Amino acid sequence: ELQDTDVLATVNGTELTWADVAPVYDSLVSSYGNYYDLTDSANVELFRAVAMQNKINEVIMQAKIAELGIALTDEEAAAAEEDAQSDWDNAISSYISQQHSDLTDESSQEDKDAANAEAVQYFNDLGYSPESLKENYKQYALYDKLEATIVQDVTVTDEEVEALYQELVESDRALYENDIAAYVDYNNYVDQMAMYAMYYGTDSSMDYAWYRPAGFRAVKHILLPVDAELMQTYQDLQARLEEQVESETEGDEESAAAAAEETADAEATAEPTEEPVTQEQVDEAKAAILASIADKIDEIYAKIEEGVDFDELIAEYGVNEDGTASDPGMTSEPYKTSGYEVSSASTNYVAPFVEAAFSVDNVGDVSAPYISSHGVHIVKYIADIPAGPIEMTEAQREAKRTELLTSKQNELYTATMDQWNQEADITYTGLTPSYADIEAREAAAAEEAAATADDTAADDTTADEGTTDGE
């Protein structure tokens, strides 16, 4: 246990006591304590060491702020105080909503005042108040200005952006040039993360792969909506047939025994059994769907034969009953112009669509009608997509420029803080180890463990050789 008056270190003659470091320690525990066992003294030492280093950095930064004459303008100070007050008000409101969920607008003013007083007391006990927050926020604003001063001359050149792009291309070339399935899986993952980010209101900065392997073609399609009942019948029959085939394929003694038991139970309860589905029934359901829109399909192929532009046919026939596009992707960019990028390994499209896309051999060919859960697809093969690097757009270049700038600024800021720490006169009293002490201790332990492992391996080798010689 440390006492508030215990001096942990001195920085350029300024003593740092546990009272100075404890609030930083408490903040670290609040943020990261759930990930560590803080009944373990080694973890407590780690948290104290990090808190002490953070406080040392604060003392050094405050000295540099004074040395460089950095100060807040009246507007900056007012903005910091406004942010602090807003966060305080939000914290009070959040506490009340969580601890007094029964309060409503109709509750008495006395009850509202009591809940507010309880919330204020709660945060006061944790060491917070509107006044302390305002001072802290103004101090943080000064730290921000110091950092801005340190990194103000950092720039990123066009050559650096291009070099980063080439590194990304070569890295992805090694991953995907001969593995189209991995390329498809990765890009699907990027789509999934973007969807999650949109759902949760966050930001997804993941890039698609920068190198495309061979095997992709661009296609467009006319998606014809079909009667919902006919589609449901077809899907149900198809699903049942697939289940039957899968069951037969996986049939072993255990499944056969289970089937026999299920049959016995069914007979005992006199429940009628469902007749098995045949491929003929599935084909009939599929034919019914095509027959229901046969006139429309015939019209489309007749117009294709006449040379009518495929985009015009998409606009005319690829619509729902209410006039909306049956596939909005075909009416919005970039797909409206360039089509969908599809390979035989694509899993982000329904299988019948992919099958239709690869059912024709030459650019300009149009597939037969293919049925999926979305409707009937008539697919046109519009272009081959060459393997190779994927061009970086101007917007992507600017995003990479920003990433590089942030990275370089962070590196410079960290290097500057390290230099200032080295130049400072810092003395630890030994009541708790420094972060450097902990790192050195862990490095020594790792080195000792590695040496022990080497010695053990050498002993094993010698023993093996001795056994061989004895034989």
N, C-alpha and C positions, 0 to 999 in steps of 0.2 A: 504494500500500500504506500502511496506517495502522499505527502502533505502539501497543501497549497503553497507553503513557503519554501519547499524544497527547490533548490536551484539545479536545473538539469544541464544547462549550458550557458556560456556567455558568447555573445556575438559582437565583436568590435567593442567590447567593454560593457555591453548591455546584458544584464542577467535575464535568463528565461526561467521562470519558475513553473512548477506544475500547474499553478493557477492560470498561467498564460497559455499552457499547452493543452490543458484538460478540455476546453471547449472544442478545440480542433479534434482531439481524440474522440469526444462524444459524437461529433458529427460523422467521423469515419465509421464508428461503431453503428450509428444509425443507418448509414448507407450500405455498409458491407458486412456488418456483424453476423448476419444470417448465414453467410457463406463460410464462417470460421467457427471453430470450437474455442470460445473465449474462456473456457475453464482450463485451457492449456496455456501455461505460462509463456511458452514460446510465441504463441499467437498474440498474447497480450503485449509482449515485448515488441513484436512486429508493428502492431497498431500504434504503440507509444512512439516507436522510432520514426514511423512515417509522419505522425502528428508533429513530432519535434522538428523534423526536416521541413515540413510545410511552414511551421511557425518561424524557423530560421529564414526561410525564403521570404516570408512577409517582412521580417526585420530588415533584410538586405534590400528588398524592393522599396520599402519606405525611405531608407537612407538614399537610394538612388533617385527616388522621386524628388526628395529635397535637394539633392545635389544638382539635378537637371532642371530644377525650377518648374516642375510640372504641376499644374493646378487646374481645378475645374472652373469653367465659366459659370456664371450665375444660372444660365439656361441648363447646363449639364448637371449642376447640383440640384436644381429644381426637378429635373427629369428623374434623377436617381431617387429623390425623396418621394416623388409620385409613384414610382415603381414599388418602393418599399411599402408605402401606405396601401397600395392596391393588393400586394401580396399578403399583407397583414389582414386586410378586410376579407380576402378570400379564405385565408386560414381560419379565421373566426367563423365565417359562414359555413365552411366545410365541417368544422368541429360540431357546430350546433346541429347541422343536418344529420350527422352521424349519431350523435349522442342524445339528441332530442327530436327524433323523427316524428314524434306525436305533435310537435308544435305546428300550428297553422296560422294563417293570416287572422283568423278569428280568435286566436289565443289571447289571453289577457296580457296587457303591457307588463304587468308584474312578472309573469312567467317568462316573457321574452327577455326582460332585463336580467332575470336570474340566470337564464341560459347563457346570455352574453357575458355576464360576470364570471361564470364558471369557465367559459372558453378563454377569456383573458387571463384568468388565474392559472389555467393549465399551461399556457404558453409562457407566462411570467415565471412559473416554476422551472421551465426548461431553459430560462435565461433570455427569453425574447421579450421585446416590447417595441412599440412603433418607433420610439426614439432610437433604441439600439439598432433596429433594422435600417433606419435612415442613415445612421453613421456608417454602418457596415456597407450599405449599398454605395455610398459616396466613396468609401475606401476602395471597393471593387472597381468603381468607375476610374479611379486614379490608377489602379493596376492595369486596367484596359488601356489607358492612355500611355502608360509606360511601355506596355507590350507593343502598342502601335508605333511608338518612337523607335523601339529596337528594330522592328521589321520594316520600317517605312521605305527602305531602299531596295527591298527584295522584288525582283521582277522575273518573269518567265518569257523566254524567247520562243519564236515560232519553231526554231530548230529543236528546242527541248520538247515541245509538244509532238513534233514529228517523230523524234527519237522514241518517245514513250509509245506512240502509235505502232511503230515498227516492232518494238519489244512485245506489245500485246499480240500483234499478228503472228510473230514467230512462236510465241508461247502457245497460242491456240492452234497453229499449224501442227506443232508436235503432238498436240492432244487429239486433234480431230481429222487430220488429213486422211488417215486410213481407218477411221472409226465413225461412220456416219450416224450410227445409233447413239453414240455418246454425245455427238453434236446435237442431235434432236432432243435427247434427254435434258441436256444442259439448257438449251433455249426454252424448253417447256418449263423448267424450274424457274427461269427468269420471269416468264409469264406468270407463274403461280405466285412468286414473291410480289410482283407488281399488283396482282389482284388482291393479295392480302393487305398490301400497303394502302391501296385505294379503299378497301373495306374498313380498315382501322384508322384511316385518316393520317397515315404516316407517309414517309417518302422512301421509295426504293431506288437506289442508285446503281443497281446491278446492270452491267452491259450484256448484250447478247455476244455470242462468240464472234471473234474478229476474223476468223478464217472459216470459209465454207468448203466442205469436201465435195467431191464430184458426186453426181447422182440426183441433182435437183432439177425440176422443171417448173415453169410457171404455167398455171392453168386458171381459167375462168369457168364459171358454171351458171346455168339457169336452174334455179331451184323451184320446182313446181310443187305447191302445197297439194295435199291429197285429203280425202275424207278421213276424219279422225277415227271413225268406227272401223273402216277398212284397214287403216294403219294399225290399230290396236289388235285386231284379229291376226294380222300378219305377224306382228311382233310377239304376241303370245304363243302362236304356233311355232315360230322360229326358236323362241327361248326354250319351249318344252322339248323340241327336237334336239337342241344342243345339250340339254340336261340328260336326255336319254342316251345320246351318243357318249357323253362324258361318263355316265354311270356304267355303260357297257364296257368302255375302255378301261375304267378303273376297277372293274369287277374282279374281286379276289375271294378267297374263302370267307374272309370276315364279312365283306359286304354281301356276299351271297347268303350267309347265315342271317345277317340282319334283315335282308330282303325276305327271307323265308319266315322270320319271326313277324315281320310287318304284315306279310300275307296272312299268316295265321290269325293275327289280331284283327285284321280287316274282316276275315271270314267269321270270326267269333262275334263281331259286332254287326255283321250283316250289312256293312256299308258298301255301296256300289264302288267299284274301282274305275279309275279314269282310263279310258282307252288310250293306247299309245298313239303318238303323232307320227305320221308318215311324211316322207319327203314330198310325196304327191300332194298332200294337203297344203304344205307350205308353198309349193309351186302354184297351186290353185289360188291361194290368198294373194300371192305376188301378182299373178295374172289379173286378178280382180282389180288391184290397184292400178295397174297399167291400162286396163280396159276402161276404167273410170275417167281417165284423162287422155284416152287414145286420140281423140280429135285434135286436142291441143298439141300433143306430141307430133302428130303427123304434120300439123301446120308449121311447127318449128323446123322440122327437118326439110320440109318443102322450101321454106324461106332460106335456110342455110344453103340448099342446093342452088337457089336463085342468086346467092351472093349477098344476101342481106347481112349487114354488119351485126356481129354477135352481141356487141354492147347494146344495140337497139333491141335485140331480142330479149336480153336480160331485163331491160327497162319495161318491155311490153309484157313479158310472161312471168318474170320472177317477182310476182307480187301476191300478197294475200288478198282475201276478199275485201278487206277494208282499204285496199290501195297501197298499203305500206309494203316496203321491200321485204320479200321472204328471206333474203340474206342481205342485211344492211352493209356487210363488208364489200359487196359487189357494187355498191353505189357510193362508197366513200374511199378517199385516198388513204394509203397509196395503192390499195388493192384494186380500186376501180381502173387504174391505169396499168399497173404491173401484174395484177393477178396474185394468186396464192402461190407460195413457194412450197412445193411438195416433193417428197422423196418416197421411195417404197418403204422406208423405215419410219415415216412420219406417224406419230401417235397422237398428235394434237388435232387431227381430223378424224371423223368417223371412218371406219374401215371401208365401207362401200364407196365413199368419195375418193379415197386413195386408190382403190382398185380401179375405179373409172378413169382416174387421171393417168394410170399406167396401162390402160387397156388398148391404147392407140399408140402407133409407132412414130408418126411423123408430125412435126410442127404444123399446125393448121388443121389437124384431124379432130373430129368430134366423136365422142364416145356414144355408145348406146345408152338408153336410160338405165340408171342404177338407183335402187331403192335403199334409203337409209331411214333412220328414225326421224329425220328432218323433212323428208319428202322424196321427190324423184329428182335426181341430178342428171343434167345433160352437160358434160364437161368438154371444154375445148382446150387442147394443148397449144399454148400460144408462144412458148419460147423455151429454149434450154438456158439454164442458169449455170454459168461456168464456175468451176472451182477456183478458189483463190481468196485473197484478202477482201474483206468487206469495207468499202470506202467509208471513211469517217465524215459525217456531216459537219457543217460549220458549227451547229449548236453543240455537237459532241466535242468538237475541238475546244470550244470555249469552256465546256464543262471540265475537260481534262486540264485546260490551262488553270482553271480555278483550283482543281485538286492539287496540281503541282505547286501552285502558289502557296496554298495552305500548308502543304508538306514542307516546303522550303522555309516558310515563316516559322513553323513549329520547330524545325531543326535549329534554326538560328536562335530562336528564343531559348530553347533548351541548352544550347551550347553557351549562350551568354550567361544564363543563370548558373551553369556549371563553373564558368570562368569566375563569376562574381563570388561564388562559394569558395573557390580555391584561393582567391585573393583576400577573402575576409579572414579575420582573426577569430576562429571558432574553437572554443575549448569545451569539451564535455566533462562533466563532473563524475560520470560513471554510475550515477543512480539508475540509469537505464541505458542500454547500448544505443549507439547511433545506427542509422540504416546501413552505413558503410561497414560497420562492425558485423552486422547480421549477414550482409552479403559475403564478407570475407570468411565468416564462420561456415556458411553454407558451401562456399567454394572449396574450402579446406576439407569439409566432410565428404564432398563429392569426389575430390581427388584421392582421399584416403580409401573410399569405397572402391574406386577404380583400381587403385594399386592392390588392394586386397583381392579383387576379382582376378587381376593379372597373376598374382602369386598363386592363387588357387588353381588357375588354369595351367600354370607352369608345373605345379606339383602333380596335377592329374596326368599331364603329358609324360613327366618323368616316371610316374608309376606305371603307365601303359608301356613305356619303353622297357622298363625293368621286367615286366611280365612277359613281354615278347622275347627278351633275351633269355629268360629262364626257360621258356618253352623250347 
